[in-house]
Amino acid sequence: MNILDKITRDKRIEVALRKNLIPVSQLEQSVLFERPTVSLANNLRQSKTGIIAEHKRRSPSKSVINNTLNVQDVAKGYEDAGVCGMSVLTDGKYFGGSLDDLLTARASCNLPLLRKEFIIDEYQLLEAKAYGADVILLIAAILSRDEIKAFSEFAKSLNLDVLLEVHNEEELHKSVMPSLDMLGVNNRNLKTFEVSLETSKSLSSMIPDDFVKVSESGISNVEAIKTLQPFGYQGFLIGENFMKTDNPGVNATQFIKNLEL
Ligand SMILES: O=P(O)(O)OC[C@@H](O)[C@@H](O)c1c[nH]c2ccccc12
């Protein structure tokens, strides 16, 4: 069984348990349900740099990235750096994240927040909303076309932006539909952890222009972004490169300064 299958199998169990713990009616009572969301897609369209900075403690591919930081400092640091949005891993078992991390990030900055999660159930979209997200991720590798349609339409009804992630041509063709806002190409194969920016380059021309194109993973320098921009990418999701330092915000500030030169 590959790691993605393992994660989704565990996720189904986790979500079933969560549903019993916190009923939908309670999620809907969150004050954050009334909060007007901020569109990451709009921010990216208007930005010259397009950085989406991630909070990521560890990952199945790298084990520990950073265990000592607190979410509040990271969120404020990213906001001060001038990023377009922040991604918050909420998976606990494989990434060391939580919905509390999302809530803390929400309380610490005004950036659009992406709930970085393995979404397999509409219940998780209600959680995203209740804990302060503005954007949700849908991963084509673990969803059918019907699920992508149902989840993205439900997200739109909650005023959440949708980032759909693909890794190959087949996933892309399966997924294209009007209820998506952004198309993300993951440079990392989630089944093998292999990383190559060539994935973003080769899929770019097959992504219709109505979607904001986002390149995800393995971006470790400004040069990578400069080579991806001519392929139409307006968003760049960066985790490890910022998180592996003692001060991700300062690191992001310097990165964005270099990018603007
Ligand atoms: O740390 P990196 O290589 O900069 O990658 C960030 C982000 O793209 C990565 O965390 C990611 C992309 N898609 C995902 C899906 C699930 C979990 C994590 C991810």
The ligand as an SDF file (V2000), in Angstrom:
LIG
                    3D

 19 20  0  0  0  0  0  0  0  0999 V2000
    7.5380   21.7740    1.6840 O   0  0  0  0  0  0  0  0  0  0  0  0
    7.4370   22.0030    0.2120 P   0  0  0  0  0  0  0  0  0  0  0  0
    8.2520   21.0670   -0.6160 O   0  0  0  0  0  0  0  0  0  0  0  0
    7.7290   23.4610   -0.1250 O   0  0  0  0  0  0  0  0  0  0  0  0
    5.9040   21.7180   -0.1930 O   0  0  0  0  0  0  0  0  0  0  0  0
    4.8340   22.4970    0.2990 C   0  0  0  0  0  0  0  0  0  0  0  0
    3.4960   21.9000   -0.1620 C   0  0  0  0  0  0  0  0  0  0  0  0
    3.4290   21.9900   -1.5480 O   0  0  0  0  0  0  0  0  0  0  0  0
    3.3270   20.4560    0.3060 C   0  0  0  0  0  0  0  0  0  0  0  0
    3.3380   20.4670    1.6950 O   0  0  0  0  0  0  0  0  0  0  0  0
    2.0560   19.7700   -0.2110 C   0  0  0  0  0  0  0  0  0  0  0  0
    1.5190   19.8970   -1.4400 C   0  0  0  0  0  0  0  0  0  0  0  0
    0.3900   19.1610   -1.5670 N   0  0  0  0  0  0  0  0  0  0  0  0
    0.1710   18.5170   -0.4130 C   0  0  0  0  0  0  0  0  0  0  0  0
   -0.8700   17.6620   -0.0380 C   0  0  0  0  0  0  0  0  0  0  0  0
   -0.8750   17.1700    1.2270 C   0  0  0  0  0  0  0  0  0  0  0  0
    0.1510   17.4870    2.1240 C   0  0  0  0  0  0  0  0  0  0  0  0
    1.1890   18.3550    1.7770 C   0  0  0  0  0  0  0  0  0  0  0  0
    1.2030   18.8650    0.4990 C   0  0  0  0  0  0  0  0  0  0  0  0
  1  2  2  0
  2  3  1  0
  2  4  1  0
  2  5  1  0
  5  6  1  0
  6  7  1  0
  7  8  1  0
  7  9  1  0
  9 10  1  0
  9 11  1  0
 11 12  2  0
 11 19  1  0
 12 13  1  0
 13 14  1  0
 14 15  1  0
 14 19  2  0
 15 16  2  0
 16 17  1  0
 17 18  2  0
 18 19  1  0
M  END
$$$$
